[in-house]
């Protein structure tokens, strides 16, 4: 009996061995350099997309830390829902506008992610590419949450999240990345990973939202700005570290090609710009306020990252340090200008970090680009003004479209359903008034303007 079982096992092993041996030539015929490249690019792009998705947590932590404890749960919900609503909007409409074939201003095909066959490698690649693009769209949407924190009705925010991901952001993306008019200028505009496409869109939309909403209760007293301190610098710092980490998917991942070894230099320029932004904002705040300001230093890291995003593949490491350092200086003055002179209440400095530094980073390509890194030369490397002019045209055009469309959108939302929470709800805190919950249930939080 035992001998028969042993023979049966040997026959099974022999059959499996022969099957493997016979299948090797078949597998070898299927694997080609082209198919291997597609596989590598797909895996790399998906990994980068997952890193960028983690930035949602980073933005949530930064916004929560820089704002009041009584709104912490509401901020978590906003950052959750802008990705959820934005994903549906971008799948249904936005991707088709951004990458569809059509006029130079608006794409017109590919709605509901149509057009790709799941039966081919190229068709499957489209899904990886969409996954990478949707997390970018969500980043633009979630930036706005910080500028509108502490006084926005949740229903209005859901509506906004869908619209920006479905229409406002994709139009800009089409202009620059989808074959639109800014990519077909005599000297095409360069925005490698989205200083303007992603960050300035979020910043300018946030500016529009903050204007329509007005300041938080108690922010301006007798015409003077009053600091409303965030409840947790610990959470804010954690958020910045998560964002810095996620940016290594954001910038190097924008190659969408794991076989493109420039991902190494892009990672280096990304990191150096962030580091330089921290140092310059820290030393400037130290000089201005007498002590190295924690909030400004944290925003300095983000300012450096936003500033380098447009030109990360086109500049040298030394230029990246300069670009990031200037971004760290700009953000300090921009935060003060928006808060104290314009009297626009932006609780986390989103407009300064993403809007202003995004514009600076886009212009910086026209100054610091080097042919040996990205194929073109900027003004400082003998390229003349042509690239800088194209960059400036893009910055202005995107501001006019985004700010104008966002003002109209927020005004319509305000008229139809209301955008701002009531005074009573704002004082109570949006956790309780909007969600009937508390982020810190064991720690009573008073309803006040402090």
Secondary structure, 3 states (H helix, E strand, C coil): CHHHHHHHHHHHHHHHHHHHHHHHHHHHHHCCHHHHHHHHHHHHHHHHHHHHHHHHHHHHHHHHHCCCHHHHHHHHHHHHHHHHHHHHHHHHHHHHHHHCCECCCCECCCHHHCCCCCCCHHHHHHHHHHHHHHHHHHHHHHHHHHHCCCCECHHHHHHHHHHHHHHHHHHHHHHHHCCCHHHCCCCCCCCCCCHHHHHHHHHHHHHHHHHHHCCCCCCEECCEECCCCCCCHHHHHHHHHHHHHHHHHHCHHHHCCCCCCCHHHHHHHHHHHHHHHHHHHHHHHHHHHCCCCHHHHHHHHHHHHHHHHCCCCCCCHHHHHHHHHHHHHHHHHHHHHHHHHCCCCCCCCHHHHHHHHHHHHHHHHHHHCCHHHHCCCCHHHCCCCHHHHHHHHHHHHHHHHHHHHHHHHHHHHHHHCCCECCHHHHHHCHHHHHHCCCCCCCCCCCCCCC
